[in-house]
Structures are given as structure tokens and as C-alpha cells.
Amino acid sequence: MFLRERESLTHASTNFLNSEKENFKVAIRVRPPLEREIDPAYGFSSIAKVGNDQNTITLLDYLGSATNDMAREQDIYENPALCNYHTYTFDHVYDQNATQVEVYETTARPAVSSILEGYNATLLAYGQTGTGKTYTMEGFKYDSNDSQRGIIPRAVEDIFKFIESTDNSNCKFMVRASYLQIYNENISDLLKNDRVSLQIREEKRKGVFVEGLSEWAVRSPSEICSLMQKGELARATACTKMNDMSSRSHAVFILIVEQLTSVEESTEIKVGKLNIVDLAGSERVRVTGATGKRLEESKKINQSLSALGNVIAALIDTKNRSHVPYRDSKLTRLLEDSLGGNCKTTMMAMISPAFESFSESLSTIKFANRAKNIKNAPKINEDVDQRTLLRKYEIELQKLRIALEEKSQGVIDMQKLMELEEEMRNCEADKEAAIEALERRSREYLQEKEEKNKLEELIKKMDSQMLIGGKKIEDTPQFRTALEEKHREMREEYDNRMREIEKEREMIEQDKAQIDRYKQLLLRQRDIMIALTARLNERDETIIQLQEDLDTFDKIQKEYENSLQNKNSRIEQLDMILKAHGIEVPEDFMVPDIVQEKEPRKYQPYSTNEINIDQDYHFPLQMLTAEEKINELSQLIVEKTKEIEALHRNFSKFEEPKEQIDTIKIKGLIKNGILMKLDSLKAGIDINKEEYGEINDILKGVYDTCWSTLAYLGDIKEQDKPKENLAPNTKETAINRARALTVDEILSIKRQEMRKNLKQIQPNNY
Ligand SMILES: Nc1ncnc2c1ncn2[C@@H]1O[C@H](COP(=O)(O)OP(=O)(O)OP(=O)(O)O)[C@@H](O)[C@H]1O
């Protein structure tokens, strides 16, 4: 049976797919007349005539005056001109005799098939209130044998049959269901107890969706039926003039089928989504007589339906299709994919066959006729993102399998552990048995040994009684040798033992001494601690005592201050009284300022050495009064001044006053007669050879000094000094040089030389 179902489903799908036009299908269903529409006296005559091809419908617009269906029929028959005929063609038209199964098979089934191939599909029920939308979509019984089951239960059955008929073990399915309603422009989840208003979102990959809408994984048709029943109870319905249980909200039942097929290494995922939309019925408030809450509901319903009409109008307006007003209502926003998008949509328009509903039926037919022109562009959701629920479950399952394997591994390990523990216990038992056997054996051995000793004793005794070769055994040389050997061994053993004992004793003595030392140390530490504690206690007591004294003094001082303040204010008071009476107070009577005696401030003595601190009180050993301190510092200044003067004097040795140097040097030069000779030379007076040599030597020395001084001062480098002797060696050059040099120049050179010497002696102080 499953196979047959599968084949027929595939066939339905193929038919559906073959026609591009059928991406948006429109079917009309004329429901049977309701009891209230049938005139008990004259019967009922339908205004909707369905063509034999089941593609056309004609609505009869009677213009006559007959008041009942029978009379109207008669009148039309007799006067055909009294009737206008409105004929329209659709993908399918069901007359009032069409059964639920028929409607499902021809209209809904292809949509179901397409979702199994990974398409999005929508079945949309539209029509005036009470025309059979809910009946067609849901039906009223959820028994799988009930012939009045609607599209939803049948679709679900088909989906599960398809899944069951799939014998490919590499193919996995997941079916999820959601159920929502749009009531008064608020979206709420019919499968949840709360009535939180949900929002519509759009994502590139996911398309349009309701955020936070619950999705229920279902594994059988009965589970879906339970969800539907739950949703139905939550759906806003009311008893209206036109329908005992009129839906006051648009309801959308969503079925998502995920298919995951693993082929070798690759995985193919298909996700099909079926929206089954049961719209709230449009109604003419005038006819229904709605007021209050019902009126508000009606307005909202009509508004959203008119938004739906606007969207359709915009979609079919091929000339000006720039803007489609999807966002004008929640309904159109939600159906954005279904209307002109990635979806195979089937609109099912329901009409009443009753004469009284003619205008509504005609309006519905016209609406459906417009919708016929909508073109959708569905595509298989194959390249759906890898985050599909099934994929996630698959991954999760994989992880769980691994975890299970690990756990199983754990179990194996546990078994191994238990085995090892058992083995260990056996080993322990063996060991104990072995020890026991060993002990028994050693007891036996000791016993044997004892017995052997006894025997030996006995033999000895007996031997001592015996004679060997006519001699007593003690007298034999063998016995003596053996005896000596025995004695020697015993002595050796005794000595060894004694040595060991001595060693042990020494070690014990050492340990004892060490322990004694520790003990002494600890005792000493204890004494120190006791002493320190006592001192600390004493100090604490002293501090407390001092604090108390301080408090007492503070108190007394405060009292004195208060008393003084009182006295002062009294004096001021008296003074003012005296002044008021014009009496001058003599100077002698003036109260002297109270000079508070203060403890003289103390200063530390000046010392370059480290200050000795009294360990007990942390004070310097000696403190000076201010006067003493001033004296001390004055003394210090005197000493330092002397020191500085001495240093100055020393320094002055190297830095003689200019005039003094000049005088000395000039005197020296005069003494040597050189300057005179120079002057003579400058004056052009002839000098003798000796004099010339003398001058030449001096000039040569001056020349050298010049060089070295300039080198020292950094003006030139020593190595730059010419190698050849540039000192004047002729009378003429000597005279020229001498002429060039003045006395001041010579003195300046000499002074620089002195400075150089001084720097070498006291480089830091210079
Ligand atoms: N094809 C049908 N066969 C038998 N009874 C039908 C059929 N269609 C509708 N009915 C009956 O008509 C009445 C109204 O139907 P239904 O509630 O489905 O209308 P509706 O379009 O969903 O109304 P509303 O928009 O107010 O919710 C119900 O009692 C239902 O049983």
C-alpha cells in the first residue's frame, strides 16, 4: 500500500511540476447549503453552477422579484433575461458534492508532494465567513477513518506514509509542526500556553519567519492531530450570525519536512515547508450585525484581507510592479514567500451557494480570479544551510555515539579493572598462604633445630663418655684444635659484636649530645622570650601610665584654660565697667600677659659619626638645648672658616696675583739681564756672542713651552710640533723672534705653564 501511495504522490508532484503556470493555482469550492439556507417550504436552489470540466463556475445574478429559491428558478427559466451570468475559469472548481478526499487528492496532494521534494508550498483558504474554509483545511474529526478529515490530517498522513515507504536506510527524516494565529494584527503561538505577541523576521537563507515560534518534532499523524486539537482550542473563535463557530483569526499551520540522504561521503539535504493557511472569513458588518469586540475583530480581518487584495493587485500589475505592499499587514508579510516568491501556492476560495450570499461569492470569485495571474518562482531548498535541525541532530547523534562508545570503552576498562582487582585479591591470598606456609616451615625448622641440638647435646654427653683410641675425646688433638678454633671464632664474633655495640653507643651519645644542645638552645630561647615578654609588659604598663598622666595633664590644662578664659572675660567686663564710669586703670594694675613656660626644645648634637641610640628608648644618647646647639654650630663655623682659609692659602700658592708674578718674573729677567738685552735687541743695539747665545737659549725654551702649553690647552696637538728645530739659530732670526715677543707674551706663557702645573697637582680643586 505504501508503495502505491508513494507512486501516486510522486505522480501528483510530477503533474504539479510540469506546469509552470501551476506555481500559483487557484481552486474554487462551493460548499453545500447549510440548514439555515434551505427554505423548509420551497427547498434550495444554488446560484453557483459548476461546469462539467470542473474548471468553470458560473454565478447566477438574479434581477427579478421572486422571494424564494424555487420561484426564482422558475422565473429564470421563464425569463432568462432576468438573470446575469458571471462565468470564470479556474484550475479546479469543486461543486457542493465534492468530497474531502477529492479536494485533497486533486488540489492539496501535489503541494504535499512538492514539499517532499524540497519545495515550499502554501495552501491558502479564502472566502466569506461560514463558507467552509476551516472545514476544508481541518475537517472536524481526527480519526483516520473519518471521511470528513480535512487537508491537514490527510497531508500529515501522506507525509508519514511516504516516510514509512522509504526503505533507504541512508535516508533520514524529521517532521516539525508549528501553529500560529494572527488575531487583531498580533501573531501568537497556538501551541504554547502564553499569548506573547511574536514578530516576523526575514533572513536571506531562511526567508520570512516568525521569531520565537515553537516547532514540535512529530513522529506520527496522531501526534500532529494532538497538536492541532491543542491549537484549535487556543484559536480565537466566536459564534456569529453567519457561523456558529466562526474563526476570528487567520490560522497558519506549518509543516516542515527535512530529508537527509547520505550517499557515500556526501550528504543531500532537502527541506520542504508546507503552510496551510485558514484565513478568517471576510464579512459585511452590515449583514452580520457585529458590534463591540466583534466589530473590532471584523474591521481588523477586513483590513488584512484588503491588504492581501492589494498585494495581489500589485503582483499582477505587470506594468507597475515596483512595490508590493507586503508590509501593510502581518498576514501579507507572513505570506510574502507564498505570494510571488519561492513557493508553490494554491489558493482555495470558498463560496456559499446561497442566493443571499451572491455578492460575497461574486466578490470572492473575482478576488480568486485576480490571484490566478500571480506568478511564483519556487526552487528546491537543496542548498539549505548545513544548520538544518536534522543536520544538527545528525551531528549531535554522532557525538552521542562517540560518547557512548567512549562510555562502553569505560565499561570495558571497568571490567578489566575488576579482573585485575580479582587477580590482585587472588595474589594477596596466595601471598598470605605462602607466608603462612613459610611460618609453618620455619616453626618446623626451629623445632627440628631444637631437636637436633638436643640430639647433639646427647651425642656430646655420650661422646664424652666414649674413648677414642683409648683416650678421652677431650684429650685428643683434634678435639683441642676444634675447641680452639671454636673459641677463636667465638672471640672474634664477640669482638665484632662489641665493636658494633660501641659504635652504636657512640652514635647514641652523639645524638644525645645533639639533643642536649637543642634542648639548651630551646631553653635559652624560652628565657629570652620570657624576658622579652616581661619587658614588653613593662613597656605597655609604662605607656598606659604615661597615657594616663597625659590625660590628667590635658584635663588640668583644659581646666586652667577655661579658668583663664573666665578670668580674662571678667577682666574685660570690669575694664568696660571702669571705662563706662570714666575711671582710668593705672599701668601697675594691668594684668601681665601670662607666659606659658614651655619645655625647652632639644636638638641632636652635630656629629659626623653615627649617632648612638639608646636601644631601650630609641633616643640619641645626648640632646642639646637651643643655646648649646647655637654655640656648637658657631664653633663649627669658626672651625670651618679656618679650614677654608687654610685651603685658600694653599691654593694661593699656585695662583699668585698677577702683579706679583709679573714683578717676580720681571725682576728675575732683569736680574739675568735678558730683558735688557732684549730691549737692546729691539732697539737695534749690537750684543756679543755670549749674550746672543743666552737669548737664543731663552727663546728656544720659550718656544718649547709655548708648544707644550698650547698642546695641553688643546689648541694644537703635541705631534703637530715641527720636528726640525725651529728655534732661532741665527742672530737675525733670534732678533726677529725676540722682536715679535713682548714681555707680556712671555709672562702669559709662563703663567699658563704654572696653571698647567697646578692642575696636575690638584686637578679636582682647580
Ligand atoms: N463541504 C462541506 N460539507 C459539509 N459541511 C460544510 C462544508 N463546508 C462547510 N460546511 C459547514 O459549514 C459551516 C461553516 O464552515 P466553516 O466553519 O468551515 O466556515 P469558515 O469559512 O471556516 O468560517 P469562518 O470564516 O467564520 O471561520 C460548518 O458547520 C461546516 O460544517
The ligand as an SDF file (V2000), in Angstrom:
LIG
                    3D

 31 33  0  0  0  0  0  0  0  0999 V2000
  -18.1440   20.9740    2.0750 N   0  0  0  0  0  0  0  0  0  0  0  0
  -18.8590   20.9740    3.1880 C   0  0  0  0  0  0  0  0  0  0  0  0
  -19.5910   19.9060    3.5000 N   0  0  0  0  0  0  0  0  0  0  0  0
  -20.3280   19.8880    4.6210 C   0  0  0  0  0  0  0  0  0  0  0  0
  -20.4090   20.9290    5.5060 N   0  0  0  0  0  0  0  0  0  0  0  0
  -19.6730   22.0130    5.2530 C   0  0  0  0  0  0  0  0  0  0  0  0
  -18.8670   22.0850    4.0870 C   0  0  0  0  0  0  0  0  0  0  0  0
  -18.2480   23.3050    4.0920 N   0  0  0  0  0  0  0  0  0  0  0  0
  -18.6660   23.9180    5.2050 C   0  0  0  0  0  0  0  0  0  0  0  0
  -19.5020   23.1640    5.9050 N   0  0  0  0  0  0  0  0  0  0  0  0
  -20.1250   23.5540    7.1610 C   0  0  0  0  0  0  0  0  0  0  0  0
  -20.3230   24.9540    7.1210 O   0  0  0  0  0  0  0  0  0  0  0  0
  -20.1620   25.5390    8.3610 C   0  0  0  0  0  0  0  0  0  0  0  0
  -19.1450   26.6640    8.2850 C   0  0  0  0  0  0  0  0  0  0  0  0
  -17.9840   26.1260    7.8940 O   0  0  0  0  0  0  0  0  0  0  0  0
  -16.5610   26.6790    8.4210 P   0  0  0  0  0  0  0  0  0  0  0  0
  -16.6010   26.9290    9.8240 O   0  0  0  0  0  0  0  0  0  0  0  0
  -15.5430   25.7540    7.9070 O   0  0  0  0  0  0  0  0  0  0  0  0
  -16.5010   28.0550    7.6780 O   0  0  0  0  0  0  0  0  0  0  0  0
  -15.3500   29.0990    7.6870 P   0  0  0  0  0  0  0  0  0  0  0  0
  -15.2020   29.5680    6.3110 O   0  0  0  0  0  0  0  0  0  0  0  0
  -14.1710   28.4890    8.2850 O   0  0  0  0  0  0  0  0  0  0  0  0
  -15.9670   30.2020    8.5980 O   0  0  0  0  0  0  0  0  0  0  0  0
  -15.2130   31.3590    9.3780 P   0  0  0  0  0  0  0  0  0  0  0  0
  -14.5230   32.1480    8.3860 O   0  0  0  0  0  0  0  0  0  0  0  0
  -16.2890   32.0580   10.0500 O   0  0  0  0  0  0  0  0  0  0  0  0
  -14.3020   30.6270   10.2860 O   0  0  0  0  0  0  0  0  0  0  0  0
  -19.7350   24.4320    9.2750 C   0  0  0  0  0  0  0  0  0  0  0  0
  -20.7840   23.9750   10.0410 O   0  0  0  0  0  0  0  0  0  0  0  0
  -19.2940   23.3230    8.3530 C   0  0  0  0  0  0  0  0  0  0  0  0
  -19.5110   22.0400    8.8740 O   0  0  0  0  0  0  0  0  0  0  0  0
  1  2  1  0
  2  3  1  0
  2  7  2  0
  3  4  2  0
  4  5  1  0
  5  6  2  0
  6  7  1  0
  6 10  1  0
  7  8  1  0
  8  9  2  0
  9 10  1  0
 10 11  1  0
 11 12  1  0
 11 30  1  0
 12 13  1  0
 13 14  1  0
 13 28  1  0
 14 15  1  0
 15 16  1  0
 16 17  2  0
 16 18  1  0
 16 19  1  0
 19 20  1  0
 20 21  2  0
 20 22  1  0
 20 23  1  0
 23 24  1  0
 24 25  2  0
 24 26  1  0
 24 27  1  0
 28 29  1  0
 28 30  1  0
 30 31  1  0
M  END
$$$$
